Amino acid sequence: MLLFLTLAVCILNTEALIQQDCRSSGECNDDECCTHKISITGKRKLVGHCSPRAAENEKCVMFTQYVDSLIYGTCPCADGYTCDSRGVMDIRGVCRKAVNGGQTS
């Protein structure tokens, strides 16, 4: 169990070193957006990380939540793709190629 926890901490630390800090998606590459995963209240300014936008067949959420100019949680689908869910009430889906006239996420 200790080995698993140590490995998990190492992976999380490596991911944090690779990701670029940002305060808006404009500071990230075209195929990335600025996300944060922890909700912080108060007067502290949020700092996020540049994360890749979801590609075809990757998981996505139907509604993007913004806090200041950061995206809470995960990036929307990459350009040319839309988040497709199985049911009317589902908030999670999978990125699929946008159909002509379809809206991309």
C-alpha positions as CSV (number, residue, x, y, z in Angstrom):
1,M,0.0,0.0,0.0
2,L,2.9,2.4,0.8
3,L,4.4,1.7,-2.5
4,F,1.2,2.6,-4.3
5,L,0.9,5.9,-2.4
6,T,4.5,6.8,-3.1
7,L,4.0,6.0,-6.8
8,A,0.8,8.1,-6.9
9,V,2.5,11.1,-5.3
10,C,5.4,10.8,-7.8
11,I,3.1,10.8,-10.7
12,L,1.1,13.8,-9.5
13,N,4.3,15.7,-8.8
14,T,5.6,14.9,-12.3
15,E,2.3,16.0,-13.9
16,A,2.5,19.3,-12.0
17,L,6.1,20.0,-13.3
18,I,5.1,19.4,-16.9
19,Q,2.0,21.6,-17.0
20,Q,2.4,25.3,-17.5
21,D,0.7,27.7,-15.0
22,C,-1.9,30.0,-16.4
23,R,-4.6,32.5,-15.5
24,S,-6.6,32.2,-18.8
25,S,-6.7,29.9,-21.8
26,G,-5.1,32.6,-23.9
27,E,-1.8,31.8,-22.1
28,C,-2.0,28.2,-23.3
29,N,-1.3,26.5,-26.7
30,D,-4.2,26.3,-29.2
31,D,-4.9,22.7,-28.3
32,E,-5.1,23.4,-24.6
33,C,-7.2,25.4,-22.1
34,C,-6.5,26.8,-18.6
35,T,-8.1,24.6,-15.9
36,H,-8.1,24.3,-12.2
37,K,-9.4,21.4,-10.1
38,I,-9.8,22.9,-6.7
39,S,-12.5,25.4,-5.9
40,I,-11.0,28.3,-3.9
41,T,-13.1,30.9,-2.3
42,G,-12.0,34.3,-0.9
43,K,-9.8,37.0,-2.4
44,R,-6.9,34.7,-3.5
45,K,-6.3,34.8,-7.3
46,L,-6.8,31.4,-8.9
47,V,-3.9,29.9,-10.8
48,G,-4.6,27.0,-13.2
49,H,-2.6,24.7,-15.5
50,C,-2.6,24.4,-19.3
51,S,-4.3,21.1,-20.0
52,P,-5.0,19.4,-23.4
53,R,-8.4,19.7,-24.9
54,A,-10.3,16.3,-25.1
55,A,-9.7,14.4,-28.4
56,E,-11.9,12.0,-30.2
57,N,-13.4,9.3,-28.0
58,E,-12.1,10.9,-24.8
59,K,-14.4,11.7,-21.9
60,C,-15.9,15.2,-21.7
61,V,-18.5,17.1,-19.7
62,M,-21.6,18.6,-21.4
63,F,-21.3,22.0,-19.7
64,T,-18.1,23.9,-19.2
65,Q,-17.9,25.7,-15.9
66,Y,-15.9,28.9,-15.7
67,V,-14.5,30.5,-12.5
68,D,-13.0,33.9,-13.4
69,S,-11.3,33.1,-16.7
70,L,-10.3,29.5,-15.7
71,I,-12.2,26.4,-16.6
72,Y,-13.2,24.3,-13.6
73,G,-12.4,20.6,-14.1
74,T,-11.6,19.4,-17.6
75,C,-11.1,21.1,-21.0
76,P,-13.9,21.0,-23.6
77,C,-13.5,18.9,-26.7
78,A,-10.9,20.0,-29.3
79,D,-12.0,22.0,-32.3
80,G,-14.1,20.0,-34.8
81,Y,-15.5,17.8,-32.0
82,T,-18.5,18.0,-29.8
83,C,-19.4,16.3,-26.5
84,D,-22.0,13.6,-27.1
85,S,-23.9,12.0,-24.3
86,R,-26.1,8.9,-24.3
87,G,-29.1,10.4,-22.4
88,V,-30.9,13.7,-22.0
89,M,-29.9,14.0,-18.3
90,D,-26.3,12.9,-18.7
91,I,-23.7,15.6,-18.0
92,R,-20.8,13.4,-19.1
93,G,-20.1,12.3,-22.6
94,V,-17.5,11.4,-25.2
95,C,-16.0,13.7,-27.8
96,R,-17.2,12.8,-31.3
97,K,-16.6,14.5,-34.7
98,A,-19.0,17.4,-35.2
99,V,-21.6,16.9,-37.9
100,N,-22.1,19.6,-40.5
101,G,-23.7,22.5,-38.7
102,G,-22.9,20.9,-35.3
103,Q,-21.5,23.0,-32.6
104,T,-18.0,22.3,-31.3
105,S,-17.2,22.4,-27.7
